[in-house]
Amino acid sequence: MDFTARHIGFVLAAYGIAFALIATMALATVMRYRAVKRRLEELERLGAPRRRKAAPAPSADSTSSGDPTEEQPA
Protein backbone atom coordinates (compact mmCIF):
# COMPACT_ATOMS: atom_id res chain seq x y z
CA MET A 1 0.00 0.00 0.00
CA ASP A 2 1.35 3.36 -0.99
CA PHE A 3 1.06 5.59 2.10
CA THR A 4 2.13 8.65 0.14
CA ALA A 5 -0.91 8.59 -2.17
CA ARG A 6 -3.32 11.50 -1.92
CA HIS A 7 -6.31 9.23 -1.29
CA ILE A 8 -4.74 7.28 1.60
CA GLY A 9 -7.08 8.95 4.10
CA PHE A 10 -10.13 7.59 2.31
CA VAL A 11 -8.64 4.11 2.10
CA LEU A 12 -7.71 4.03 5.79
CA ALA A 13 -11.13 5.44 6.75
CA ALA A 14 -12.85 2.70 4.73
CA TYR A 15 -10.74 0.03 6.44
CA GLY A 16 -11.48 1.57 9.83
CA ILE A 17 -15.22 1.71 9.23
CA ALA A 18 -15.27 -1.87 7.93
CA PHE A 19 -13.31 -3.08 10.96
CA ALA A 20 -15.60 -1.19 13.35
CA LEU A 21 -18.74 -2.64 11.74
CA ILE A 22 -17.43 -6.20 11.77
CA ALA A 23 -16.29 -5.88 15.38
CA THR A 24 -19.68 -4.43 16.38
CA MET A 25 -21.54 -7.27 14.67
CA ALA A 26 -19.31 -9.88 16.32
CA LEU A 27 -19.79 -8.26 19.74
CA ALA A 28 -23.57 -8.10 19.25
CA THR A 29 -23.60 -11.78 18.29
CA VAL A 30 -21.64 -12.80 21.38
CA MET A 31 -23.84 -10.66 23.65
CA ARG A 32 -27.03 -12.12 22.12
CA TYR A 33 -25.69 -15.67 22.50
CA ARG A 34 -24.94 -15.11 26.17
CA ALA A 35 -28.38 -13.58 26.79
CA VAL A 36 -30.16 -16.49 25.11
CA LYS A 37 -28.01 -18.99 26.97
CA ARG A 38 -28.81 -17.32 30.32
CA ARG A 39 -32.53 -17.33 29.47
CA LEU A 40 -32.46 -21.00 28.48
CA GLU A 41 -30.66 -21.93 31.71
CA GLU A 42 -33.24 -19.97 33.69
CA LEU A 43 -36.13 -21.70 31.94
CA GLU A 44 -34.57 -25.13 32.46
CA ARG A 45 -34.00 -24.31 36.14
CA LEU A 46 -37.67 -23.36 36.49
CA GLY A 47 -38.71 -26.60 34.82
CA ALA A 48 -40.33 -25.07 31.76
CA PRO A 49 -41.30 -27.73 29.22
CA ARG A 50 -39.69 -27.75 25.81
CA ARG A 51 -41.80 -27.24 22.71
CA ARG A 52 -40.39 -30.26 20.92
CA LYS A 53 -38.97 -33.49 22.13
CA ALA A 54 -35.35 -34.12 21.24
CA ALA A 55 -34.92 -36.40 18.23
CA PRO A 56 -33.84 -39.90 19.24
CA ALA A 57 -30.25 -40.75 18.50
CA PRO A 58 -29.82 -43.21 15.63
CA SER A 59 -29.06 -46.73 16.74
CA ALA A 60 -25.57 -48.12 16.20
CA ASP A 61 -26.85 -51.05 14.11
CA SER A 62 -28.72 -48.78 11.69
CA THR A 63 -27.29 -48.72 8.17
CA SER A 64 -29.55 -45.94 6.95
CA SER A 65 -27.93 -42.67 6.01
CA GLY A 66 -30.91 -40.77 7.41
CA ASP A 67 -32.01 -39.59 3.98
CA PRO A 68 -35.84 -39.81 3.89
CA THR A 69 -35.77 -40.23 0.10
CA GLU A 70 -33.52 -43.26 0.36
CA GLU A 71 -35.31 -46.51 -0.50
CA GLN A 72 -35.43 -49.09 2.25
CA PRO A 73 -34.55 -52.72 1.37
CA ALA A 74 -37.51 -55.11 1.39
Backbone as CSV, one residue per row, in Angstrom:
resi,resn,N_x,N_y,N_z,CA_x,CA_y,CA_z,C_x,C_y,C_z
1,MET,0.851,-1.168,0.000,0.000,0.000,0.000,0.899,1.234,0.000
2,ASP,0.570,2.141,-0.842,1.348,3.365,-0.987,0.806,4.414,-0.004
3,PHE,1.533,4.648,1.075,1.065,5.585,2.099,1.305,7.044,1.715
4,THR,1.901,7.271,0.572,2.131,8.649,0.136,1.071,9.118,-0.863
5,ALA,0.147,8.225,-1.215,-0.905,8.589,-2.173,-1.843,9.616,-1.544
6,ARG,-2.438,10.436,-2.413,-3.316,11.500,-1.918,-4.603,10.955,-1.318
7,HIS,-5.034,9.779,-1.748,-6.306,9.228,-1.288,-6.155,8.262,-0.112
8,ILE,-4.996,8.224,0.523,-4.737,7.277,1.605,-5.709,7.465,2.768
9,GLY,-6.127,8.687,3.014,-7.078,8.947,4.101,-8.398,8.246,3.866
10,PHE,-8.874,8.268,2.635,-10.127,7.592,2.307,-9.994,6.080,2.454
11,VAL,-8.864,5.551,2.015,-8.643,4.110,2.105,-8.584,3.674,3.564
12,LEU,-7.812,4.387,4.375,-7.710,4.032,5.793,-9.047,4.211,6.513
13,ALA,-9.802,5.245,6.145,-11.127,5.442,6.746,-12.052,4.282,6.389
14,ALA,-12.004,3.829,5.149,-12.845,2.702,4.732,-12.468,1.439,5.501
15,TYR,-11.173,1.183,5.651,-10.739,0.028,6.442,-11.185,0.170,7.899
16,GLY,-11.067,1.348,8.445,-11.480,1.570,9.831,-12.966,1.361,10.029
17,ILE,-13.767,1.879,9.124,-15.218,1.711,9.228,-15.590,0.236,9.083
18,ALA,-14.982,-0.450,8.129,-15.268,-1.872,7.933,-14.892,-2.668,9.183
19,PHE,-13.736,-2.381,9.748,-13.309,-3.080,10.964,-14.277,-2.803,12.106
20,ALA,-14.691,-1.551,12.272,-15.605,-1.194,13.352,-16.953,-1.897,13.185
21,LEU,-17.458,-1.968,11.971,-18.738,-2.641,11.738,-18.656,-4.135,12.006
22,ILE,-17.591,-4.763,11.543,-17.434,-6.201,11.766,-17.263,-6.489,13.250
23,ALA,-16.482,-5.686,13.940,-16.290,-5.877,15.377,-17.600,-5.677,16.131
24,THR,-18.384,-4.681,15.736,-19.679,-4.432,16.378,-20.624,-5.606,16.162
25,MET,-20.663,-6.134,14.951,-21.536,-7.273,14.672,-21.098,-8.513,15.449
26,ALA,-19.804,-8.740,15.560,-19.305,-9.878,16.323,-19.638,-9.716,17.801
27,LEU,-19.463,-8.524,18.338,-19.787,-8.264,19.736,-21.276,-8.439,19.990
28,ALA,-22.121,-7.946,19.096,-23.566,-8.099,19.246,-23.964,-9.572,19.218
29,THR,-23.310,-10.352,18.370,-23.600,-11.779,18.289,-23.240,-12.479,19.588
30,VAL,-22.075,-12.188,20.131,-21.639,-12.804,21.384,-22.571,-12.398,22.529
31,MET,-22.949,-11.129,22.581,-23.838,-10.661,23.647,-25.210,-11.332,23.542
32,ARG,-25.730,-11.474,22.321,-27.031,-12.122,22.125,-26.951,-13.591,22.507
33,TYR,-25.879,-14.265,22.140,-25.688,-15.670,22.496,-25.703,-15.852,24.004
34,ARG,-24.985,-15.000,24.713,-24.937,-15.108,26.172,-26.298,-14.846,26.796
35,ALA,-27.046,-13.886,26.265,-28.376,-13.576,26.795,-29.325,-14.752,26.577
36,VAL,-29.292,-15.345,25.402,-30.160,-16.487,25.110,-29.769,-17.683,25.976
37,LYS,-28.481,-17.888,26.143,-28.007,-18.995,26.973,-28.461,-18.818,28.426
38,ARG,-28.348,-17.595,28.946,-28.815,-17.325,30.316,-30.316,-17.584,30.449
39,ARG,-31.080,-17.143,29.448,-32.530,-17.326,29.474,-32.889,-18.803,29.414
40,LEU,-32.211,-19.565,28.581,-32.457,-20.995,28.483,-32.135,-21.692,29.797
41,GLU,-31.016,-21.341,30.420,-30.662,-21.934,31.710,-31.706,-21.607,32.766
42,GLU,-32.212,-20.368,32.739,-33.240,-19.967,33.695,-34.518,-20.776,33.477
43,LEU,-34.920,-20.936,32.237,-36.128,-21.703,31.944,-35.973,-23.166,32.340
44,GLU,-34.813,-23.736,32.079,-34.574,-25.127,32.464,-34.562,-25.271,33.980
45,ARG,-34.024,-24.281,34.676,-34.003,-24.314,36.139,-35.420,-24.255,36.697
46,LEU,-36.285,-23.484,36.041,-37.665,-23.358,36.490,-38.517,-24.550,36.073
47,GLY,-37.989,-25.413,35.240,-38.714,-26.602,34.825,-39.678,-26.363,33.682
48,ALA,-39.454,-25.357,32.903,-40.332,-25.069,31.765,-40.219,-26.195,30.742
49,PRO,-41.356,-26.654,30.215,-41.299,-27.733,29.221,-40.774,-27.215,27.887
50,ARG,-40.173,-28.112,27.143,-39.688,-27.752,25.812,-40.832,-27.894,24.823
51,ARG,-40.753,-27.159,23.730,-41.798,-27.238,22.710,-41.747,-28.559,21.958
52,ARG,-40.560,-29.018,21.675,-40.385,-30.258,20.924,-39.546,-31.221,21.736
53,LYS,-39.811,-32.471,21.522,-38.972,-33.490,22.128,-37.695,-33.600,21.301
54,ALA,-36.613,-33.929,21.953,-35.350,-34.115,21.239,-35.471,-35.339,20.344
55,ALA,-34.895,-35.273,19.160,-34.920,-36.396,18.232,-34.098,-37.532,18.813
56,PRO,-34.616,-38.764,18.701,-33.844,-39.895,19.239,-32.568,-40.096,18.443
57,ALA,-31.540,-40.497,19.149,-30.252,-40.750,18.497,-30.372,-41.995,17.638
58,PRO,-29.753,-42.016,16.468,-29.821,-43.212,15.626,-29.115,-44.375,16.306
59,SER,-29.669,-45.571,16.118,-29.064,-46.735,16.744,-27.769,-47.099,16.029
60,ALA,-26.881,-47.769,16.736,-25.568,-48.115,16.199,-25.680,-49.154,15.091
61,ASP,-26.728,-50.015,15.119,-26.852,-51.053,14.105,-27.594,-50.579,12.862
62,SER,-28.002,-49.329,12.841,-28.715,-48.785,11.691,-27.740,-48.528,10.549
63,THR,-28.128,-48.963,9.342,-27.286,-48.724,8.169,-27.833,-47.610,7.303
64,SER,-28.934,-47.009,7.728,-29.548,-45.942,6.949,-28.714,-44.680,7.075
65,SER,-28.673,-43.919,5.989,-27.929,-42.667,6.005,-28.758,-41.537,6.604
66,GLY,-30.055,-41.807,6.872,-30.911,-40.774,7.411,-31.627,-39.977,6.345
67,ASP,-31.364,-40.292,5.089,-32.007,-39.591,3.980,-33.415,-40.137,3.809
68,PRO,-34.475,-39.305,3.982,-35.841,-39.810,3.887,-36.218,-40.257,2.471
69,THR,-35.466,-39.822,1.475,-35.771,-40.232,0.098,-35.081,-41.538,-0.269
70,GLU,-34.235,-42.031,0.622,-33.519,-43.263,0.360,-34.488,-44.441,0.459
71,GLU,-34.429,-45.348,-0.518,-35.309,-46.512,-0.496,-34.804,-47.512,0.527
72,GLN,-35.756,-48.098,1.248,-35.430,-49.093,2.245,-35.461,-50.474,1.600
73,PRO,-34.527,-51.363,1.932,-34.550,-52.722,1.368,-35.762,-53.487,1.872
74,ALA,-36.302,-54.346,1.029,-37.511,-55.111,1.392,-37.177,-56.406,2.066
